[in-house]
Amino acid sequence: MLILLPPSEGKTRPAEGPVLDPGLLRFPELTDARKLTLSALMEASSSPQAHQVLGVGATLAAEVARNAVLDSEPCAPAHQVYSGVLYDALGYDSLTAGQRQTADDAVLVMSALWGAIGFSDPIPAYRLSMGTNLPGIGRLAAFWKAAQTEPLDDHAAGRLVVDCRSSTYAAAWRPDPGMTAAVNVFQIRGGERKVVSHFAKHTRGELARHLLTRGGAAPATVGELRGAAAEKWETELVPASGRKPHQLNLILPEDH
Protein backbone atom coordinates (compact mmCIF):
# COMPACT_ATOMS: atom_id res chain seq x y z
CA MET A 1 0.00 0.00 0.00
CA LEU A 2 1.09 3.54 -0.81
CA ILE A 3 -0.52 6.63 0.69
CA LEU A 4 -0.07 9.81 -1.36
CA LEU A 5 -0.33 13.11 0.51
CA PRO A 6 -0.14 16.72 -0.61
CA PRO A 7 2.37 18.95 1.17
CA SER A 8 1.05 21.45 3.67
CA GLU A 9 0.97 25.07 2.56
CA GLY A 10 2.53 26.12 5.87
CA LYS A 11 5.74 24.47 6.98
CA THR A 12 7.67 24.37 10.23
CA ARG A 13 11.26 25.57 9.88
CA PRO A 14 13.66 23.28 11.79
CA ALA A 15 15.56 25.08 14.54
CA GLU A 16 18.63 23.08 13.65
CA GLY A 17 19.69 20.22 11.45
CA PRO A 18 21.93 19.26 8.54
CA VAL A 19 21.89 21.23 5.31
CA LEU A 20 20.16 19.83 2.27
CA ASP A 21 21.60 16.88 0.34
CA PRO A 22 19.23 16.12 -2.56
CA GLY A 23 20.91 12.75 -3.01
CA LEU A 24 19.50 11.57 0.33
CA LEU A 25 15.88 11.91 -0.75
CA ARG A 26 13.76 8.97 -1.90
CA PHE A 27 13.96 8.22 -5.63
CA PRO A 28 17.55 9.26 -6.40
CA GLU A 29 16.62 9.17 -10.10
CA LEU A 30 15.05 12.57 -9.45
CA THR A 31 18.20 14.19 -8.03
CA ASP A 32 19.07 16.14 -11.18
CA ALA A 33 15.48 17.38 -11.56
CA ARG A 34 15.46 18.44 -7.90
CA LYS A 35 18.70 20.37 -8.30
CA LEU A 36 17.28 22.18 -11.33
CA THR A 37 14.10 23.12 -9.49
CA LEU A 38 15.99 24.18 -6.36
CA SER A 39 18.32 26.42 -8.38
CA ALA A 40 15.39 27.95 -10.26
CA LEU A 41 13.47 28.60 -7.03
CA MET A 42 16.47 30.21 -5.31
CA GLU A 43 17.06 32.47 -8.33
CA ALA A 44 13.38 33.41 -8.62
CA SER A 45 13.17 34.13 -4.89
CA SER A 46 16.12 36.52 -5.17
CA SER A 47 14.54 38.57 -7.95
CA PRO A 48 12.46 41.77 -7.59
CA GLN A 49 9.48 39.82 -9.00
CA ALA A 50 9.76 37.03 -6.43
CA HIS A 51 6.38 37.57 -4.77
CA GLN A 52 4.61 37.83 -8.11
CA VAL A 53 6.26 34.67 -9.47
CA LEU A 54 5.47 32.67 -6.32
CA GLY A 55 1.98 34.11 -5.97
CA VAL A 56 2.43 35.25 -2.36
CA GLY A 57 1.90 38.51 -0.51
CA ALA A 58 4.20 40.74 1.49
CA THR A 59 3.37 38.94 4.75
CA LEU A 60 5.41 35.96 3.49
CA ALA A 61 8.55 38.01 2.80
CA ALA A 62 10.58 36.03 5.36
CA GLU A 63 9.69 32.71 3.71
CA VAL A 64 10.58 34.05 0.27
CA ALA A 65 13.91 35.28 1.65
CA ARG A 66 14.62 31.80 3.07
CA ASN A 67 13.87 30.32 -0.36
CA ALA A 68 16.85 32.26 -1.71
CA VAL A 69 19.25 30.42 0.65
CA LEU A 70 17.57 27.00 0.85
CA ASP A 71 20.85 25.20 0.19
CA SER A 72 22.11 26.42 3.59
CA GLU A 73 18.86 26.08 5.58
CA PRO A 74 18.53 23.37 8.30
CA CYS A 75 16.68 20.20 7.38
CA ALA A 76 14.41 17.83 9.29
CA PRO A 77 12.29 14.80 8.32
CA ALA A 78 9.41 15.72 6.03
CA HIS A 79 6.84 14.61 8.61
CA GLN A 80 8.18 17.33 10.93
CA VAL A 81 8.45 20.08 8.33
CA TYR A 82 4.94 19.62 6.90
CA SER A 83 2.28 20.85 9.30
CA GLY A 84 -1.39 21.75 9.23
CA VAL A 85 -4.78 20.08 9.51
CA LEU A 86 -4.03 16.87 7.60
CA TYR A 87 -0.68 16.26 9.28
CA ASP A 88 -2.05 17.04 12.74
CA ALA A 89 -4.79 14.45 12.18
CA LEU A 90 -2.25 11.86 11.03
CA GLY A 91 -0.22 12.50 14.21
CA TYR A 92 3.12 10.95 13.29
CA ASP A 93 4.70 11.75 16.66
CA SER A 94 2.11 9.67 18.52
CA LEU A 95 2.61 6.56 16.36
CA THR A 96 4.47 3.59 17.78
CA ALA A 97 7.94 2.77 16.47
CA GLY A 98 6.52 0.03 14.28
CA GLN A 99 3.79 2.29 12.94
CA ARG A 100 6.34 5.00 12.15
CA GLN A 101 8.37 2.50 10.18
CA THR A 102 5.23 1.57 8.25
CA ALA A 103 4.53 5.25 7.60
CA ASP A 104 8.08 5.89 6.42
CA ASP A 105 7.65 3.10 3.87
CA ALA A 106 4.06 3.71 2.79
CA VAL A 107 3.65 7.51 2.73
CA LEU A 108 4.82 9.64 -0.17
CA VAL A 109 4.41 13.43 -0.23
CA MET A 110 4.04 15.10 -3.61
CA SER A 111 6.17 18.25 -3.38
CA ALA A 112 6.33 21.08 -5.90
CA LEU A 113 10.05 21.46 -5.14
CA TRP A 114 11.25 17.87 -4.71
CA GLY A 115 8.71 15.75 -6.57
CA ALA A 116 7.68 12.64 -4.64
CA ILE A 117 9.56 12.24 -1.35
CA GLY A 118 9.41 9.85 1.57
CA PHE A 119 7.97 10.75 4.95
CA SER A 120 11.37 10.62 6.65
CA ASP A 121 13.34 12.44 3.94
CA PRO A 122 15.34 15.43 5.32
CA ILE A 123 14.16 18.71 3.79
CA PRO A 124 14.18 22.43 4.70
CA ALA A 125 11.04 24.52 5.02
CA TYR A 126 10.24 26.21 1.71
CA ARG A 127 7.49 28.14 -0.07
CA LEU A 128 6.43 26.84 -3.48
CA SER A 129 3.13 25.54 -4.82
CA MET A 130 2.55 23.05 -7.63
CA GLY A 131 0.53 25.63 -9.57
CA THR A 132 3.56 27.90 -9.99
CA ASN A 133 5.03 28.66 -13.41
CA LEU A 134 8.67 28.72 -12.30
CA PRO A 135 11.08 30.59 -14.61
CA GLY A 136 13.50 28.14 -16.21
CA ILE A 137 11.27 25.18 -15.35
CA GLY A 138 7.74 26.03 -16.44
CA ARG A 139 4.56 24.58 -14.98
CA LEU A 140 5.70 22.41 -12.11
CA ALA A 141 3.00 19.74 -12.39
CA ALA A 142 3.99 19.09 -16.02
CA PHE A 143 7.70 19.17 -15.16
CA TRP A 144 7.33 16.59 -12.39
CA LYS A 145 4.96 14.40 -14.37
CA ALA A 146 7.59 14.07 -17.08
CA ALA A 147 10.44 13.50 -14.61
CA GLN A 148 8.88 11.06 -12.17
CA THR A 149 6.25 8.97 -13.96
CA GLU A 150 8.62 6.13 -14.81
CA PRO A 151 10.27 5.70 -11.38
CA LEU A 152 6.97 6.11 -9.54
CA ASP A 153 5.18 3.68 -11.84
CA ASP A 154 7.91 1.14 -11.11
CA HIS A 155 7.70 1.78 -7.36
CA ALA A 156 3.91 1.47 -7.28
CA ALA A 157 3.62 -1.60 -9.52
CA GLY A 158 1.24 -4.11 -7.91
CA ARG A 159 0.55 -1.89 -4.88
CA LEU A 160 -2.71 -0.30 -3.86
CA VAL A 161 -2.43 3.52 -4.04
CA VAL A 162 -4.54 5.57 -1.62
CA ASP A 163 -4.55 9.05 -3.16
CA CYS A 164 -5.21 11.83 -0.65
CA ARG A 165 -3.78 14.61 -2.85
CA SER A 166 -5.60 17.67 -4.07
CA SER A 167 -6.18 17.94 -7.83
CA THR A 168 -3.25 20.34 -8.33
CA TYR A 169 -0.79 17.84 -6.87
CA ALA A 170 -2.49 14.81 -8.41
CA ALA A 171 -1.56 16.21 -11.84
CA ALA A 172 2.15 15.61 -11.10
CA TRP A 173 1.72 11.81 -11.27
CA ARG A 174 -1.23 9.65 -12.18
CA PRO A 175 -0.81 6.08 -10.95
CA ASP A 176 -2.55 3.04 -12.46
CA PRO A 177 -6.27 3.89 -12.11
CA GLY A 178 -7.17 0.24 -11.58
CA MET A 179 -5.02 0.10 -8.43
CA THR A 180 -5.74 3.63 -7.18
CA ALA A 181 -8.49 5.08 -5.01
CA ALA A 182 -8.82 8.86 -4.83
CA VAL A 183 -10.21 9.88 -1.44
CA ASN A 184 -13.10 12.36 -1.36
CA VAL A 185 -14.87 13.68 1.73
CA PHE A 186 -18.47 14.85 1.94
CA GLN A 187 -20.74 15.93 4.76
CA ILE A 188 -24.50 15.69 4.98
CA ARG A 189 -25.92 19.20 5.40
CA GLY A 190 -29.64 19.85 5.32
CA GLY A 191 -30.13 16.36 3.97
CA GLU A 192 -27.77 16.98 1.03
CA ARG A 193 -24.22 15.88 0.41
CA LYS A 194 -21.73 18.79 0.43
CA VAL A 195 -17.99 19.09 -0.21
CA VAL A 196 -16.22 20.42 2.91
CA SER A 197 -12.59 21.43 2.36
CA HIS A 198 -11.49 21.81 6.00
CA PHE A 199 -13.07 18.55 7.09
CA ALA A 200 -11.68 16.91 3.95
CA LYS A 201 -8.08 17.62 4.95
CA HIS A 202 -8.67 16.49 8.52
CA THR A 203 -10.52 13.34 7.46
CA ARG A 204 -7.85 12.37 4.94
CA GLY A 205 -5.30 12.67 7.73
CA GLU A 206 -7.50 10.51 9.97
CA LEU A 207 -7.84 7.92 7.19
CA ALA A 208 -4.06 7.79 6.71
CA ARG A 209 -3.62 7.30 10.46
CA HIS A 210 -6.30 4.60 10.55
CA LEU A 211 -4.63 2.68 7.73
CA LEU A 212 -1.25 2.91 9.47
CA THR A 213 -2.47 1.90 12.93
CA ARG A 214 -5.30 -0.61 12.46
CA GLY A 215 -4.58 -4.25 13.19
CA GLY A 216 -4.14 -6.87 10.52
CA ALA A 217 -2.67 -6.72 7.05
CA ALA A 218 -2.72 -3.49 5.08
CA PRO A 219 -5.41 -3.40 2.39
CA ALA A 220 -4.14 -4.63 -0.95
CA THR A 221 -7.21 -3.97 -3.13
CA VAL A 222 -9.73 -1.15 -3.42
CA GLY A 223 -12.35 -3.46 -1.95
CA GLU A 224 -10.21 -4.12 1.10
CA LEU A 225 -9.56 -0.38 1.37
CA ARG A 226 -13.27 0.33 1.46
CA GLY A 227 -13.69 -2.33 4.14
CA ALA A 228 -10.94 -0.74 6.24
CA ALA A 229 -12.43 2.76 5.81
CA ALA A 230 -15.89 1.44 6.70
CA GLU A 231 -14.57 0.58 10.15
CA LYS A 232 -14.81 4.32 10.91
CA TRP A 233 -16.87 6.06 8.23
CA GLU A 234 -19.85 5.67 5.99
CA THR A 235 -18.27 4.86 2.64
CA GLU A 236 -19.05 4.67 -1.05
CA LEU A 237 -16.79 3.21 -3.73
CA VAL A 238 -17.18 4.40 -7.31
CA PRO A 239 -15.37 2.09 -9.77
CA ALA A 240 -12.54 3.31 -11.96
CA SER A 241 -13.49 4.43 -15.44
CA GLY A 242 -10.97 4.91 -18.22
CA ARG A 243 -8.10 7.02 -16.87
CA LYS A 244 -10.11 8.04 -13.80
CA PRO A 245 -9.22 6.01 -10.68
CA HIS A 246 -11.66 4.51 -8.22
CA GLN A 247 -13.28 7.11 -5.96
CA LEU A 248 -13.45 6.31 -2.25
CA ASN A 249 -16.06 8.65 -0.81
CA LEU A 250 -16.13 9.16 2.95
CA ILE A 251 -19.44 10.63 4.10
CA LEU A 252 -19.55 12.53 7.39
CA PRO A 253 -22.82 12.83 9.30
CA GLU A 254 -24.67 16.12 9.62
CA ASP A 255 -23.66 16.55 13.27
CA HIS A 256 -19.95 16.01 12.59
Secondary structure, DSSP 8 states (H G I E B T S, - for coil): -EEEE---SSB---SS-----GGGSS-GGGHHHHHHHHHHHHHHHTSTTHHHHHT--GGGHHHHHHHTTGGGS--EEHHHHB-SHHHHHH-GGGS-HHHHHHHHHHEEEEETTTEEEETT-EE------TT-EETTTEEHHHHHHHHHHHHHHHHHTTS-EEE---HHHHTT----GGGEEEEEEEEEETTEEEE-HHHHHHHHHHHHHHHHHSSS----SHHHHHHHHTTTSEEEEE--BTTB-EEEEEEE-TT-
